[in-house]
């Protein structure tokens, strides 16, 4: 079963229920070599709907002292496709990373346009 590392909204149970139809099981983990960052939400309607002005993001640093805390969520391939659909409108791309625990997981990064 694939793992999906979330550092943002996909950790929230209400988002999981709306996106996947169930609460996901996961374990806390860290993404090493990245730091938290933000991406401005340019669409005022999206900002109003989400009640925030920026999306969470992570930026690679190449520095092993940098890390981002989050949750490694167990998902099915079908759920991974649903996560792709959830993240796509916000210009995120999915990449495979190795977490601090040594497990491989998918994570979403903002794709500059």
Secondary structure, 3 states (H helix, E strand, C coil): CCEEEECCHHHCHHHHHHHHCCCCCEEEEEEECEEEEEEECCCHHHHHHHCCCEEEEEEECCCCCCEEEEEEEECCHHHHHHHHHHHHCCCEEEEEEECCCCCEEEEEEECCC
